[in-house]
Amino acid sequence: MTDFKLDAKLRQDAPNKTRNEGFVPAIVYGKGFDNIQIALEKISFMKLFKEAGTSNLIDLVIDGDKNVKTLIHDIQLDPIKSDILHVDFYKVNMKEKIRAEVPLKFVGDSIAVIDKEGSLITSKDSIEVECLPADLIPELEVDISVLDDFEKNIKISDLKLPEGIEIQDDPEEIIAHVEEPRSEQELEDLETEVVGDVSAIEVENKGEEAPAESETGDNKSSGSEAKKE
């Protein structure tokens, strides 16, 4: 496992002021550990997160001396700008098992994709595992070369992990398979179905507009009659 280090400083200011100064507000928490409010230099954190993700241990060096082993547990993003608003770090105990998300990396070549023009379908990009912090791996490779026809699939139970790591997800869940290409007739039927749906929507919209025009006309007519009276 790669060692990652990140400098941080104790934070006294409110989150908004911290962000305005170019830092990211964060918190460190853990079992039997007093929460610590910290601030991270934004560019440094973004560079580290790109490499470390949520499945690598990070040594937080707080104010140059306090060293805390952590995992990134949560990142809050601005829904519009996608800027990082807040980060949660979980302090780990190296002697206690933890749960973490390990990214899946699909490798190899599938004959069903290359020679039979199928489409690779994956349902997960990570799995949840439980292990000691020192046993945590940054990613897990999934070899798709076993998918040489459209009947085969890869389940979670097929994944091979190092000793000491236990998968927490459903072992029968399928994470990858190759979908057979559509025939020309299926594509034509699909196109006809889409055109039919669009036409139905247009007719329905026109039908909804008609009463509105009629209703408006009635109102105008009533108004004219009222004036005549």
Summary of the structure (lengths in Angstrom):
residues: 229
radius of gyration: 28.3
end to end distance: 89.6
largest distance: 92.6
contacts: 616
relative contact order: 0.11
helix: 33%
strand: 37%
